[in-house]
Amino acid sequence: MLSKTTTYILAVGVLTGTLFGLISPAIALGIGMICGIFKIVDFAVVQNSKRFQKTLLQLSVVGLGFGIHMRQAIEVGSNSFFITLITIVCTFIIAFAIGKILKSERITTILVASGTAICGGSAIAAVSPSLKADSSQTSISLAIVFLLNAIALFIFPYIGYFFELSQIQFGTWSAIAIHDTSSVVGAAEVYGNVALNVATTTKLVRTLWIIPLVLIISFGSNSKEKFTFSWFIFGFVGAMLINSYIPAAELFSEYIVWGARKALIFTLFLIGLQINISQLKKLGFNILIVGIFTWVVLGIISLLYVLNYV
């Protein structure tokens, strides 16, 4: 086991690699999980990082709000509102149905459904507090989402070429069917500049569904502390409004979004540190099947939509 000092050095190394773009979300989570599962790092440091991890997750969600413009959100949102709503509802119905059949753990099923339906790690980060999800549930959900993200990044362009999708069609499809913004951008960038612009805008608007999702989950919770999350939800909306209507925001909004994405990646490392073998055994592998099946069905539904209506 590493000493406390060495553990901090490792954390600084991961943070540095993240800032310089050397560590992706999947790698950060993977490093953390390896260290946690094999008990490589100091236990006291892991325990002390829990509160910091939660705050950093919420600040990351707020920071992402600076990447959305209200006019852009309204224009793109009006075109994709119904297909977005339909796919979100279908995703949750499918996830709950498969989860019930396989008897997967409830909170993890909701987290995976949230990440699949809206925007991957950001959605999971947003709903985790209101669900009172522990580190193992969050880690498993993020691991599944980022695994499927990595697969989508490679196979989606080939599927697009096979079906001869236009730039607009592919941009729309990737924004709906790929979990995380980073993988959406990566896949669309391979396909073309128009696809990249459409995908980025549509995905940012899709991120707004975090707000009603968290509110619904909060109202459905029996916890007496169900409104403890509200500050960062209002912060997310406030950040979007500032970015849209205060001209001076152009000077710093891009840097805030960049910082928020880097902070989210580093947070995944901290979350991974808290996972251990006993937690993995408790959750089982049924949730992986739920995540894969739900994602495949979502991809098919959204592909049929863009082929016929976009």
C-alpha positions as a printed NumPy array, in Angstrom:
array([[  0.   ,   0.   ,   0.   ],
       [  1.197,   3.499,  -0.857],
       [  1.882,   5.935,   1.94 ],
       [ -0.284,   9.021,   2.42 ],
       [  2.341,  11.226,   0.753],
       [  2.731,   8.878,  -2.212],
       [ -1.042,   8.702,  -2.56 ],
       [ -1.216,  12.482,  -2.838],
       [  1.603,  12.43 ,  -5.402],
       [ -0.384,   9.904,  -7.45 ],
       [ -3.47 ,  12.152,  -7.273],
       [ -1.44 ,  15.156,  -8.415],
       [ -0.065,  13.065, -11.268],
       [ -3.56 ,  12.072, -12.394],
       [ -4.711,  15.695, -12.146],
       [ -1.741,  16.888, -14.193],
       [ -2.346,  14.245, -16.857],
       [ -6.004,  15.263, -16.973],
       [ -5.209,  18.958, -17.426],
       [ -2.854,  18.201, -20.303],
       [ -5.348,  15.896, -22.01 ],
       [ -3.33 ,  12.742, -21.39 ],
       [ -6.002,  11.021, -19.303],
       [ -9.517,  10.373, -20.598],
       [-12.575,   9.841, -18.383],
       [-12.397,   6.075, -18.829],
       [ -8.691,   5.985, -17.963],
       [ -9.168,   8.186, -14.889],
       [-11.949,   5.961, -13.596],
       [ -9.918,   2.871, -14.454],
       [ -6.849,   4.071, -12.542],
       [ -8.986,   4.893,  -9.53 ],
       [-10.772,   1.542,  -9.576],
       [ -7.523,  -0.409,  -9.871],
       [ -6.099,   1.492,  -6.917],
       [ -9.298,   0.958,  -4.926],
       [ -9.867,  -2.699,  -5.731],
       [ -6.286,  -3.709,  -4.985],
       [ -6.037,  -1.33 ,  -2.008],
       [ -2.993,   0.397,  -3.443],
       [ -3.615,   3.82 ,  -1.923],
       [ -3.848,   5.043,   1.672],
       [ -7.292,   4.283,   3.144],
       [ -7.475,   7.504,   5.182],
       [ -6.951,   9.607,   2.051],
       [ -9.725,   7.729,   0.267],
       [-12.151,   8.341,   3.125],
       [-11.255,  12.032,   3.369],
       [-11.828,  12.546,  -0.361],
       [-15.529,  11.607,  -0.244],
       [-16.873,  15.045,   0.681],
       [-14.504,  16.772,  -1.764],
       [-15.584,  14.369,  -4.489],
       [-19.276,  15.216,  -4.063],
       [-18.652,  18.982,  -4.168],
       [-16.412,  18.669,  -7.209],
       [-19.063,  16.658,  -9.038],
       [-21.692,  19.333,  -8.428],
       [-19.369,  22.183,  -9.414],
       [-18.571,  20.341, -12.644],
       [-22.258,  20.164, -13.539],
       [-22.635,  23.911, -12.891],
       [-19.608,  24.659, -15.037],
       [-21.044,  22.767, -17.989],
       [-23.906,  25.276, -18.021],
       [-21.513,  27.906, -19.371],
       [-21.3  ,  25.894, -22.593],
       [-24.971,  26.386, -23.487],
       [-26.505,  29.474, -25.147],
       [-30.222,  30.082, -24.66 ],
       [-30.9  ,  31.039, -28.308],
       [-29.021,  27.984, -29.517],
       [-30.853,  25.83 , -27.011],
       [-34.273,  27.052, -28.121],
       [-33.556,  26.645, -31.838],
       [-32.107,  23.17 , -31.661],
       [-34.373,  22.092, -28.836],
       [-37.517,  22.913, -30.785],
       [-36.382,  20.62 , -33.598],
       [-35.405,  17.706, -31.403],
       [-37.792,  18.111, -28.462],
       [-40.158,  15.242, -29.216],
       [-37.555,  12.666, -30.272],
       [-35.493,  13.58 , -27.21 ],
       [-38.482,  13.156, -24.897],
       [-39.507,   9.893, -26.55 ],
       [-36.028,   8.387, -26.34 ],
       [-35.583,   9.449, -22.715],
       [-38.906,   7.892, -21.684],
       [-38.213,   4.74 , -23.705],
       [-34.746,   4.432, -22.187],
       [-36.094,   4.471, -18.649],
       [-38.932,   2.077, -19.452],
       [-36.546,  -0.395, -21.078],
       [-33.964,  -0.105, -18.298],
       [-36.551,  -0.64 , -15.569],
       [-38.13 ,  -3.565, -17.422],
       [-34.83 ,  -5.354, -18.027],
       [-33.652,  -4.462, -14.536],
       [-36.761,  -5.996, -13.008],
       [-36.362,  -9.179, -15.065],
       [-32.696,  -9.512, -14.106],
       [-33.294,  -8.212, -10.559],
       [-30.539,  -5.633, -10.866],
       [-29.913,  -3.138,  -8.051],
       [-32.475,  -0.274,  -8.239],
       [-30.303,   2.805,  -7.695],
       [-27.618,   1.612, -10.099],
       [-30.307,   0.885, -12.702],
       [-31.587,   4.467, -12.385],
       [-28.047,   5.849, -12.685],
       [-27.315,   3.797, -15.805],
       [-30.661,   4.791, -17.333],
       [-29.948,   8.466, -16.574],
       [-26.507,   8.317, -18.153],
       [-27.838,   6.487, -21.208],
       [-30.882,   8.711, -21.677],
       [-29.257,  12.129, -21.346],
       [-25.542,  12.807, -21.139],
       [-23.473,  10.084, -19.598],
       [-21.273,  11.029, -16.673],
       [-22.822,  14.477, -16.229],
       [-26.307,  13.033, -15.719],
       [-25.022,  10.395, -13.326],
       [-23.182,  13.095, -11.386],
       [-26.328,  15.213, -11.225],
       [-28.751,  12.548, -10.017],
       [-26.402,  10.736,  -7.63 ],
       [-26.928,  13.13 ,  -4.67 ],
       [-30.72 ,  12.937,  -4.751],
       [-30.575,   9.141,  -4.973],
       [-28.003,   9.009,  -2.172],
       [-25.956,   6.698,  -4.36 ],
       [-22.8  ,   5.38 ,  -2.761],
       [-19.402,   5.303,  -4.435],
       [-19.748,   1.722,  -5.67 ],
       [-23.094,   2.4  ,  -7.366],
       [-21.753,   5.572,  -8.982],
       [-18.528,   3.887, -10.079],
       [-20.264,   0.91 , -11.661],
       [-22.681,   3.18 , -13.518],
       [-19.876,   5.393, -14.808],
       [-17.797,   2.393, -15.822],
       [-20.639,   0.977, -17.909],
       [-21.347,   4.333, -19.546],
       [-17.729,   5.007, -20.439],
       [-17.226,   1.475, -21.752],
       [-20.135,   1.926, -24.148],
       [-18.891,   5.433, -24.978],
       [-15.552,   4.016, -26.074],
       [-17.274,   1.425, -28.262],
       [-19.56 ,   4.047, -29.829],
       [-16.649,   6.339, -30.625],
       [-15.199,   3.683, -32.902],
       [-18.246,   1.985, -34.448],
       [-20.701,   4.861, -35.008],
       [-18.91 ,   6.452, -37.991],
       [-18.803,   3.072, -39.748],
       [-22.504,   2.538, -39.119],
       [-23.159,   6.036, -40.487],
       [-21.216,   5.274, -43.655],
       [-23.025,   1.945, -44.049],
       [-26.452,   3.603, -43.942],
       [-25.175,   6.574, -45.982],
       [-26.3  ,   9.082, -43.369],
       [-25.961,  12.755, -44.224],
       [-23.89 ,  15.051, -42.046],
       [-27.023,  16.381, -40.331],
       [-28.454,  12.903, -39.85 ],
       [-25.276,  11.568, -38.299],
       [-24.847,  14.601, -36.061],
       [-28.391,  14.204, -34.747],
       [-28.094,  10.456, -34.301],
       [-24.782,  10.573, -32.452],
       [-26.058,  13.288, -30.092],
       [-29.074,  11.148, -29.168],
       [-27.521,   7.679, -29.07 ],
       [-24.061,   8.271, -27.557],
       [-23.929,   8.866, -23.821],
       [-21.18 ,  11.387, -23.136],
       [-20.449,  14.698, -24.852],
       [-16.78 ,  13.877, -25.394],
       [-17.589,  10.714, -27.36 ],
       [-20.351,  12.495, -29.285],
       [-17.869,  15.147, -30.389],
       [-15.203,  12.563, -31.175],
       [-17.467,  10.431, -33.368],
       [-19.009,  13.425, -35.163],
       [-15.611,  14.995, -35.807],
       [-14.6  ,  11.889, -37.729],
       [-17.745,  12.168, -39.858],
       [-17.367,  15.841, -40.837],
       [-17.565,  19.483, -39.762],
       [-21.324,  19.837, -40.297],
       [-21.958,  16.682, -38.317],
       [-19.726,  18.031, -35.571],
       [-21.649,  21.315, -35.309],
       [-25.054,  19.605, -35.298],
       [-23.971,  16.974, -32.8  ],
       [-22.384,  19.427, -30.383],
       [-25.388,  21.762, -30.342],
       [-27.95 ,  18.972, -30.032],
       [-26.01 ,  17.311, -27.25 ],
       [-25.681,  20.544, -25.267],
       [-29.435,  21.087, -25.504],
       [-30.015,  17.487, -24.475],
       [-27.999,  18.231, -21.349],
       [-30.805,  20.569, -20.213],
       [-32.952,  17.528, -19.504],
       [-30.775,  17.023, -16.435],
       [-32.929,  19.64 , -14.691],
       [-36.371,  17.959, -14.956],
       [-34.762,  14.559, -14.417],
       [-33.222,  15.548, -11.088],
       [-36.415,  17.284,  -9.979],
       [-38.506,  14.211, -10.794],
       [-36.101,  11.891,  -9.013],
       [-35.979,  14.244,  -6.034],
       [-39.767,  14.415,  -5.698],
       [-39.908,  10.642,  -5.984],
       [-37.436,  10.195,  -3.158],
       [-38.562,   9.517,   0.397],
       [-35.484,  11.18 ,   1.836],
       [-35.988,  14.146,   4.155],
       [-32.892,  15.695,   2.597],
       [-34.092,  15.472,  -0.967],
       [-33.607,  19.185,  -1.669],
       [-29.964,  19.343,  -0.608],
       [-28.899,  19.175,  -4.247],
       [-30.867,  22.206,  -5.436],
       [-28.061,  24.742,  -5.292],
       [-26.125,  23.237,  -8.196],
       [-29.238,  22.734, -10.328],
       [-30.05 ,  26.434,  -9.998],
       [-26.36 ,  27.112, -10.554],
       [-26.534,  25.166, -13.822],
       [-29.457,  27.282, -15.047],
       [-27.79 ,  30.462, -13.839],
       [-24.588,  29.615, -15.681],
       [-26.529,  29.099, -18.903],
       [-28.325,  32.439, -18.501],
       [-25.067,  34.267, -17.781],
       [-23.457,  32.707, -20.822],
       [-26.433,  33.718, -22.97 ],
       [-27.167,  37.286, -21.911],
       [-24.016,  38.777, -20.417],
       [-21.569,  39.691, -23.233],
       [-18.582,  39.692, -20.907],
       [-19.156,  35.984, -20.275],
       [-17.51 ,  35.248, -23.624],
       [-14.208,  36.141, -22.013],
       [-14.339,  33.29 , -19.522],
       [-17.132,  30.812, -20.344],
       [-14.964,  28.676, -22.611],
       [-12.361,  28.302, -19.885],
       [-14.983,  27.427, -17.274],
       [-16.424,  24.655, -19.466],
       [-12.917,  23.35 , -20.085],
       [-12.225,  23.376, -16.364],
       [-15.551,  21.69 , -15.59 ],
       [-14.803,  18.827, -17.953],
       [-11.326,  18.373, -16.499],
       [-12.723,  18.496, -12.958],
       [-15.287,  15.844, -13.853],
       [-12.542,  13.568, -15.19 ],
       [-10.469,  13.983, -12.03 ],
       [-13.552,  13.318,  -9.926],
       [-13.927,   9.977, -11.675],
       [-10.49 ,   9.058, -10.367],
       [-11.595,   9.929,  -6.825],
       [-14.793,   7.924,  -7.234],
       [-12.858,   4.942,  -8.538],
       [-10.63 ,   4.963,  -5.448],
       [-13.636,   4.11 ,  -3.293],
       [-14.64 ,   0.93 ,  -5.085],
       [-13.6  ,  -2.475,  -3.753],
       [-14.117,  -6.126,  -4.566],
       [-16.883,  -6.71 ,  -2.014],
       [-18.926,  -3.872,  -3.512],
       [-18.482,  -5.273,  -7.022],
       [-19.651,  -8.716,  -5.914],
       [-22.671,  -7.196,  -4.196],
       [-23.833,  -5.42 ,  -7.365],
       [-23.147,  -8.266,  -9.781],
       [-23.002,  -8.147, -13.579],
       [-26.72 ,  -7.954, -14.353],
       [-26.49 ,  -4.172, -14.476],
       [-23.995,  -4.448, -17.351],
       [-26.603,  -6.338, -19.375],
       [-29.164,  -3.64 , -18.525],
       [-26.799,  -0.934, -19.764],
       [-25.877,  -2.682, -23.005],
       [-29.423,  -3.7  , -23.937],
       [-30.84 ,  -0.256, -23.159],
       [-28.124,   1.48 , -25.197],
       [-28.585,  -0.808, -28.225],
       [-32.351,  -0.254, -28.275],
       [-31.869,   3.507, -27.938],
       [-29.412,   3.455, -30.833],
       [-31.844,   1.558, -33.052],
       [-34.812,   3.817, -32.232],
       [-32.834,   7.008, -32.868],
       [-31.316,   5.599, -36.075],
       [-34.762,   4.778, -37.455],
       [-35.836,   8.314, -36.58 ],
       [-33.   ,  10.061, -38.43 ],
       [-33.386,   7.754, -41.435],
       [-37.062,   8.644, -41.818],
       [-37.532,  12.156, -40.437],
       [-34.24 ,  14.085, -40.546]])
